[in-house]
Amino acid sequence: MVGKNREINHSLPIHFSQNYLINAMLINRLLQQSNINSNDEVLDIGAGKGIITKALLDRGCRVTAVELDEKNILYLKKQFSNEKRFALLHGDFMELPLPERSYKIFSNIPFFITSDILNKITQAKNPPLDTYLILQKQAAIKYCGAMETTLKSLLLKPKFNMMIVHRFSRNDFSPKPNVDIVLLHIQKRKLDEFTMREFELYRDFICYCYKNNRTFSKKIFSYRQLKELRIRHEISNYQTSAIAYEEWIILFKCFLQYVSDEKKTQVIGSYRQYLIQESLLKKQFRGRK
């Protein structure tokens, strides 16, 4: 991807809100503390005036900057015209095919499309090895399950480790955001928790349990199985948000090994239903903008 300037869809169907990071020294310090190294291929999504792009280039990375705004495009072209390790994509990141080879991401993304970007990255056939996203604190908490277990965090954790690694001052941005901003690190696991077939069933299982919250345990497990889970693993509280990820893995493995095929069928399709519902809610929300 580096070394080519490509143009894709320039249209901006919705307003992309973005608070630009202006603290260059802080960016350099965060990169020094990150897993991004010299010669890594790195995407900078929503590059703006290139403050992150420049820091990545100074670190020796090969950088592909993605930007929609015409004025920013002209600035980036002028700023990095002689840089051989720089490539510019004028268009929408959501229309960009991700690299087939190894790559990483470090970006201050437009907050309005946070979920779209995260979904694209984590559901990719070849996801980045390391992703560092500057985003709203509440979104980061939801995706990494920092305060309590969330559905989104459970769907991601078998394939990714996620952690908030920095909390920004609002003075680090222009314009100043009216919400708290953090840096979220998403790291691809070296070994997946499950096979692909097991992972598909795991997603159905998790979505079914969240849809049925307090009642799922009795719908799926027998009295004897619940007793064993309580005695052997001390699992007795079946409110979904109170169950830790490690306990969900135990529950799913019990589901795989001991639950009858007839009972297993009731969870099939739950993940697809969840995606449909999410899509409808997103359309309704954007229709009000």
TAUR-V855587 format. One record per run of one state. SS is the DSSP state (A for helix, B for strand, O for the rest). FROM is the first residue (numbers start at 0). LEN is the number of residues. If there is no record, write none. Layout:
SS/FROM/LEN
SS/FROM/LEN
This chain:
O/0/5
B/5/2
O/7/12
B/19/2
O/21/2
A/23/9
O/32/8
B/40/5
O/45/5
A/50/8
O/58/3
B/61/6
O/67/2
A/69/10
O/79/6
B/85/5
O/90/2
A/92/3
O/95/8
B/103/5
O/108/2
A/110/12
O/122/7
B/129/7
A/136/8
O/144/6
A/150/7
O/157/2
B/159/8
O/167/2
A/169/3
B/172/2
O/174/6
B/180/8
O/188/7
A/195/25
O/220/2
A/222/11
O/233/6
A/239/3
O/242/2
A/244/14
O/258/2
A/260/7
O/267/2
A/269/18
O/287/2
